[in-house]
Amino acid sequence: MNRLIPLLVVLSMTACTSTNSASTTEPTSATSAAATTEAQAVALASRYFRAQPDSAVYQLQTLTVVDAGTSWQVLVKRSDRVGVKPDNAAVNVDKQTGQVSRVLVK
């Protein structure tokens, strides 16, 4: 009986620890930082593309940024679209909020 009590304490601490760490993750699309520079837009877009389920198809070394007034438009090549047009994906990064939104590429 004396050996079971420490085992139960360790098991209950492990169970509590694993649930707390899972609940503290941040959503990938919600950002509160402004993207006033091209470098900040690249960082936010890179984080967005890495968080996608098909993140392996985005060739992040090909990122290009265009100043589109109130937002940055970030383009990246896709490895699954080689030889097929359009062969890239795009997102808009709002300059004031840093919000990343997907853009349809035609």
PEVENGI-V305120 format. One record per backbone hydrogen bond with DSSP energy under -0.5 kcal/mol. CO is the residue of the C=O (numbers start at 1). NH is the residue of the N-H. Records with the same first field share a line. If there is no record, write none. Layout:
# PEVENGI-V305120
CO=NH, NH
This chain:
# PEVENGI-V305120
1=4, 5
2=6
3=7
4=8
5=9
6=10
7=11
8=12
9=13
10=14
11=15
12=16
13=17
14=18
15=19
16=20
17=21
18=22
19=23
20=24
21=24
22=25
29=31, 100
34=36
37=41
38=42
39=43
40=44
41=45
42=46
43=47
44=48
45=49
46=50
47=51
49=52
52=55
54=57
55=58
57=59, 79
58=60
59=62, 77
60=63
64=75
66=68, 73
68=70
70=95
71=68
72=74, 93
73=66, 75
74=91
75=64
76=89
77=59
78=81
79=82
81=84
87=78
89=76
90=103
91=74
92=94, 101
93=72
94=35, 98
95=35
99=94
101=92
103=90
104=106
